[in-house]
């Protein structure tokens, strides 16, 4: 008993993330400002309102299957680190090494907020994680500050100062306590859902009143062009991005074999349903032509439905960006921490605070880089790589899962996704039971 006690008191990452914080981490990272802006891109490239809804549904289904693959990987391997760990365990150290360095030095999804911040014509860029955090913090500051200066532009110096304060606060919270960071994420996730509810409820009321003309006439497949449809899917899949974040903190999840699959299923189903309802709500208030003319769809919606309370929308979007920022700093340093522990990064970044039990060195590494990028203000010039690299590594990770299944069929898999041409089933071995629950269709 004394030996067990001494091991428990050792310096290591503690399991403090229960089911609700796990769900909140995924929702809080997935739901940024994208859903308030990307509907325009999906509609523009899909051709009609009805087809755009189909695109949103299919993007949700594709994201769900990808997330379920990561749920199997998260229950099959016990280490944190997400894609880095899974590539190392299934395909070897070289792909994992490349993923680690590509993630932190080259590619990272650039949030859709770049269109709002730098007014660039394309958002298909990929930059480093520090640059990604910089973009999100700038988006937070811009949405928070600009309503007080309307119709004039907010001072850029003030936006940068607010961004630096936001990043400093997020880093301080994540360095101080895993529990505090997870509770912050839970609070921000509920704030995001409240923002979506504010859009969905008026839309449902409009549907009850008979505002269904756009939806009934929206399924016009003649306007669909195959060369633009992939861009519609790109916009939709981008809004669903972030579901890999939970796997990076696997070692800190309570009962991971149960909570990882449950958190992924609950969060992705919730996000998909709300995304569809939000888009339906948009079409009950605006015509497709009016939606295409709007640079910020949610703002146009709020000005029509809540004319006196329109200022609340940018504040809620700012909090959504802050939740994404907190989720990024909560998850991504764990990948760096595991990489350092495995010898693919300087060993100093595998150190844990002796009392706080947080990966302090890995967390602090990003902070000065992010602040320098915010001060410089020219983040979008760093790299112009396509986001193909990010999806490539997700596909490579899924391929590694299939190869590992073939090579090690007896490896314990508490959660297993089985897919064939005609059916789908989830085989879940629930800890503490003798049998296996099977959901099939």
PyMOL commands that set and color helices and strands:
alter all, ss='L'
color gray80, all
select helices_A, chain A and resi 2-8+19-30+34-36+39-46+49-76+83-90+93-105+114-117+129-146+156-176+178-208+213-216+221-223+226-240+245-252+256-285+288-293+297-305+311-341+347-350+360-376+379-381+388-407
alter helices_A, ss='H'
color red, helices_A
select strands_A, chain A and resi 415-419+424-428+437-440
alter strands_A, ss='S'
color yellow, strands_A
deselect
rebuild
show_as cartoon
